[in-house]
């Protein structure tokens, strides 16, 4: 990244252009990116000294700028408190992210539950054929009820995600799915 410095002021920041005019002679330099640093600087282009972004303080935002420090274009960081609107947006984003993580975890738990209902361990020989048949029917009915309930909960959770993300204009519509 380079800064175009004219009259001791930064005029633009970005990559080097393909060609530029020398400030001392007015001659054009083609292939400026391949020219030596002295030629680039004769055209007004100086490499920007990059700095490490400091860790932000909670409740603040950092803005990046390129400033001349002792004649050298340098990346600088300025920290300022969040405005009330920015703080509200940050709070909403944090809440939405937490809701998304909780919903994804709940959906994963439901998927595991639906895919593999628990089968109680029954010691061999302790049930008659009729008792075993009745137990299996009850287990099947419970598994079907669990699947149906899990599907309803999954649909509700999916609608909740859509509501949090703003996909619905009307919460009543979201509740109906």
URHULIN-V935359 format. One record per helix or strand. SS is the DSSP state (2 for helix, 1 for strand). FROM is the first residue (numbers start at 1). TO is the last residue. If there is no record, write none. Layout:
BEGIN
ss	from	to
SS	FROM	TO
SS	FROM	TO
END
This chain:
BEGIN
ss	from	to
1	2	6
1	9	14
1	19	21
1	28	30
2	32	34
2	37	42
1	45	47
1	49	49
1	60	69
1	72	81
2	84	115
2	129	164
2	171	176
END
